[in-house]
Amino acid sequence: MKKTFAAAVLALGSLMGPAIAADYPTQPVRIIHGFGPGGNADTVARMLAEPLTEALGQPFVVEPKPGAGGNVASDFVAHADPDGYTLQLMVGGHSVSGALYQNLSFDAVEDFTFITRITSFPFFIAVRPDTYATIEELIAAGKEGRVKFGSAGVGTTQHLTGELLAKETGAKMLHIPYKGDAGAVTALLGGEVDMIVSAGTSVLSQARSGDLKLLAVSWDRPWPTTPDVPTVGDTVAPGFNVFSWLGLGAPAGLPEEITTVLHDTAVGGLETPELTGKLEALGLLVSPQTPQEFHDMVADQVATWNEVIDSAGIQRR
Amino acid sequence: MTLFDGLSLGFQTALAWHNLLYALIGVLLGQAVGVLPGVGAMTAISLLLPITFYLDPTQSMIMLAGIYYGSQYGGSIASILLSLPGTPSSVVTCFEGHPMAKAGRAGQALMLAALASLFGSIVGVAILVLGAIPLAHLALKFGAAEYFSLIVMGMIGASVVANGAMHRAIAMLAFGILLGMIGTDINTGQYRYVVIPELADGISLVALAIGLFGVAEIMCTPGQSRGGPTTALGRGWRQFLPERAMLGRLLPPATRGAGLGSAFGTLPGTGAAIASFVAYALEKRLSSEPGSFGKGREEGLVAPESANNAAAITGFIPTLTLGIPGDAVMALMLGALIINGIVPGPAVMTDHPTLFWGVIASFVVGNVLLLLINIPLIRLWVRLLSIPYWLLFPSILAFVSVGVYSFRNSVIDVWTALAFGILGAILKRADYPLPPILLGFILGPMLEEYLRRAMLLNDGDITVFFTRPLSAVFMAGSLLLLVLPLFGVLRRRIRGARKPA
């Protein structure tokens, strides 16, 4: 009898959790993400869980729900209670999903609370060193004939970045999808495709060893460790600025106090030299945003990808 | 640095007591998660990844690698004893290993599997040491056309896996290919037969394998009489050691398996599962009594075990030399290296010789550890079989459910495993072979992927499979595989025709 009573009190307490935000958190918090173990999402979620657990005194547990390019997890989080006990580690693909999928059971912007961006990172345009010396040469070749362009898969940010490059420069590129950046890098090294768009983690080491050449970086400034690789914007497509990101989100309607607590704690943890260094080693720059900035950035990206998908004639799913 | 210097540096590193400790932790943990159906190396490694931030990179790699091949062996234990394949590559281990266990030879099967694993790993390490760089460059020559032709050859070669009527095997292969069609179309991103979002990435391979082989086995068994495993446990572990004559007989299959495993392991993305299927098929082809396969034939256990371990080790070739992960587990380990500030790629060998050679030497050391640990454990494992069914089976089903669920944190996968368990039991009773379903399920989507990519790259020119030299060789091989049995039939006909005369 005593036990039942205690349990009831405990259950009641947890129900009241959101109301008494000052007490947050009083029970373990789940960080959901939509990718397999070992991807950037999983690694970063686990890295972030540590300082959160330490600072807030409750375990932050990482729970992968992989499937459908992250949509299985987003669907789950969008329909969870906004009580602060279900969070999501979001990736740049969240914006792509918002544009690419027609029958989602959630709205990529409206159904979420955006807490903070964690990191951002650009993509690299890479070729074999014996083929093209500059991005201008590659684009010129693209305008003449067909450049075979490899990416991590249909509808990935890498794919859409390549399509946007083609659209902005007028080059013609035949897209060949692979499974993940690793597949595209292998195909490039083996000569099956002429160019790939890939995240830095998969090409930086090969560029250093001279097996690949990086022609350009997709955002508006050079990457810190490769200062001599120009931006696409400065060379062939003025104004070009594409990047991906990782961020912390929750269901829409998360109480503001909880959002603030999570935002401040996460940003505080991220800005320690230790975590910053580890993330940089993964090719990710720490770049927090306020909840409002983060929200606006995602809304902005959904709009951009909608345009690219229409102009490249990619089928929506 | 010469090869010898490298190896001696490697063994010095791997045998240092703290590294040895991490190898031990790795293989123990790996074996534990491997035995639990569904909980693979992937889960264990990703859980441990944050810990590796605090370890030195050599130690973390040794430990992670230990988990990786430890789980391979753990998978074999569950396959042999209970027909529960924890990993796709250990499905093949069920084919002969489980019948051996049913015939009361579980201890022997476990010992053979451990010895074959060790053998395969040593061959894999030798190939890794001698030929990593040339092999990695050869692997890069494999384009879409070559992969397609290789898989065609593998599929034809492995279609003899089934016992009994050919048309039933082909029907099951086709069924497997159809199951593999469910999911996202790789070239357009369109969904195919995705009735619920959880199916967007297809049916879970682990759920399918555990359902078809493990759950179905459980469902079929209570109908049979118990009369099975009565392994005598009196004479200590030596009773499980194979006799010298048997060792001699099993050396050629183990060698062939290791060779095949090494070849498939080097190609990024094909992997251990196909290697073990092909190794099994080859042994059956070469055997003078193919009819005895499926009833506990040692060759059919040893060759695939040796193959999947060799493949697991040569799988490190693209990872270490090109910085391209061969599979998801490798990608995880690359991540661990990067976080520790080491850039994977050709430079690892020269920039971090202690790490490179230490990890390689630890493959051998770890596998020896695995064997030593298991010699006393085999008795314990075998005893599992003496647990009465009413206690054993419900607990296995509970473990299976937890394991399958934890793989993707998805309840759908649990239902999938159960559904395929029921289907598997029905098919088994109706005498339809189950292995071709899995073969079709694994190879079908790969076949489609490479075919369509080759067509996209070559403007739909189908002759490309015959004009690219490597691809042409595989196509010729496939043709030979198809024609050879016909010759056999013809010869028998001719002989038959002569007899009455």
Chai-1 contact restraints between the chains, C-beta under 6 A:
chainA,res_idxA,chainB,res_idxB,connection_type,confidence,min_distance_angstrom,max_distance_angstrom,comment,restraint_id
A,P37,B,M42,contact,1.0,0.0,6.0,A-B,restraint_1
A,P37,B,S46,contact,1.0,0.0,6.0,A-B,restraint_2
A,G38,B,S46,contact,1.0,0.0,6.0,A-B,restraint_3
A,G38,B,A328,contact,1.0,0.0,6.0,A-B,restraint_4
A,G38,B,A331,contact,1.0,0.0,6.0,A-B,restraint_5
A,G38,B,L332,contact,1.0,0.0,6.0,A-B,restraint_6
A,T43,B,G335,contact,1.0,0.0,6.0,A-B,restraint_7
A,R46,B,P50,contact,1.0,0.0,6.0,A-B,restraint_8
A,E63,B,N409,contact,1.0,0.0,6.0,A-B,restraint_9
A,K65,B,N409,contact,1.0,0.0,6.0,A-B,restraint_10
A,P66,B,R408,contact,1.0,0.0,6.0,A-B,restraint_11
A,G67,B,E198,contact,1.0,0.0,6.0,A-B,restraint_12
A,G67,B,A200,contact,1.0,0.0,6.0,A-B,restraint_13
A,G67,B,D201,contact,1.0,0.0,6.0,A-B,restraint_14
A,A68,B,P197,contact,1.0,0.0,6.0,A-B,restraint_15
A,A68,B,A200,contact,1.0,0.0,6.0,A-B,restraint_16
A,V72,B,P197,contact,1.0,0.0,6.0,A-B,restraint_17
A,V154,B,G189,contact,1.0,0.0,6.0,A-B,restraint_18
A,G155,B,G189,contact,1.0,0.0,6.0,A-B,restraint_19
A,I176,B,L456,contact,1.0,0.0,6.0,A-B,restraint_20
A,A182,B,I324,contact,1.0,0.0,6.0,A-B,restraint_21
A,A182,B,P325,contact,1.0,0.0,6.0,A-B,restraint_22
A,V185,B,I324,contact,1.0,0.0,6.0,A-B,restraint_23
A,T186,B,P268,contact,1.0,0.0,6.0,A-B,restraint_24
A,T186,B,I324,contact,1.0,0.0,6.0,A-B,restraint_25
A,L189,B,L140,contact,1.0,0.0,6.0,A-B,restraint_26
A,G190,B,L140,contact,1.0,0.0,6.0,A-B,restraint_27
A,E192,B,G143,contact,1.0,0.0,6.0,A-B,restraint_28
A,S205,B,G323,contact,1.0,0.0,6.0,A-B,restraint_29
A,S205,B,V343,contact,1.0,0.0,6.0,A-B,restraint_30
A,S205,B,P344,contact,1.0,0.0,6.0,A-B,restraint_31
A,S205,B,G345,contact,1.0,0.0,6.0,A-B,restraint_32
A,S209,B,G345,contact,1.0,0.0,6.0,A-B,restraint_33
A,S209,B,P346,contact,1.0,0.0,6.0,A-B,restraint_34
A,S209,B,A347,contact,1.0,0.0,6.0,A-B,restraint_35
A,K278,B,I339,contact,1.0,0.0,6.0,A-B,restraint_36
A,A281,B,I338,contact,1.0,0.0,6.0,A-B,restraint_37
A,A281,B,I339,contact,1.0,0.0,6.0,A-B,restraint_38
A,A281,B,G341,contact,1.0,0.0,6.0,A-B,restraint_39
A,L282,B,I338,contact,1.0,0.0,6.0,A-B,restraint_40
A,Q315,B,T188,contact,1.0,0.0,6.0,A-B,restraint_41
A,R317,B,G189,contact,1.0,0.0,6.0,A-B,restraint_42
A,R317,B,Y191,contact,1.0,0.0,6.0,A-B,restraint_43
